[in-house]
Amino acid sequence: MPFTPLHMGPGILIKALLQGSFSLMVFGWAQIVMDVQPLFVLITGDGHMHGFSHTYVGATLLAIFSALSGKYMSELGLKILRI
């Protein structure tokens, strides 16, 4: 099921439970990164909706990428929004 708003409900619940040890911004970034491939398929019609990015290997690689880049992307987003 593409697109981040549908995934944020469980993320908000986890944030409420774990508070300071869970970043909702990084979680949201991970959802965006995961949904790039299905978005490409929807736009072009090429490939499988749930291709490599939705396999264990692909999701693990995307999780590592999201964990390493999420803090910096969050800071950039807040800077752009002037928050």
N, C-alpha and C positions, 0 to 999 in steps of 0.2 A: 504494500500500500504506500505509494509514494507520497512523500511530502511531510515535512517536519511537524506541522501543527497537530497531526494525529498522534505523534509520538511523544509530545511534550507532557501529556497528562501523567504518565508514569514517572517522568523525570521530575515533575513538580512534587509528586508524592515523596519520591526518594529525597529530594532537597529538603522537604519539611521534616523528614525523619533524621537525616544525617547532617543537616545545616552546614556548618563550617567545613566539613570534610568532603563535600560534594559540590562541584561547580556546575550550575545550570547553564552557564555560558559555554563551557567546554562540551557539555552534553549536547547542547543545541548545535554547536559546530560539528560534532561527530555525526549528527543526523543529516546535516547539510552535505557533508563529505560523502556519506553513504548514499544519498539520493541523487548525486550528480550523474551516475551511470543510468539509472532509470529515466531521469530527465532527458538525457541524450537520446535514449531509445524513443521516448515519446515525441521528441522534436523531429528526429530523422527517420524513424521507422526501422532503423537498422539494429539488429542484435536482439538479445533476450532481455525482457524487463528486469528479471532478477538474474543477472549474469555473474561474472567473476566477483564483483564487489559483494555479492550476497552468499559467497561460499565461506567456509571456515577460514581458509587461507586469506582470501581477499578481505574479509571483515577484520581479521587479525592485523593485517598490514594497515588497513584504514584506521583501526583503533590506535595503533602505535603512532601513525602520522598525526591523528587528531590529538592524542595526549601530548605529543611533543610541540605541536603548533597551536593548540587551543588557547593557551594563556596569552600568547602574543597576538593572535587574531582577535581575542576579546579586548585586549588593550587598544588595538588599532580601531576596532569598531566603536569603542567608547570615546576614543579621541575624535573620530570622524563625527560622531553625534554630539561632541562637546559636553560629555557627561563626566 
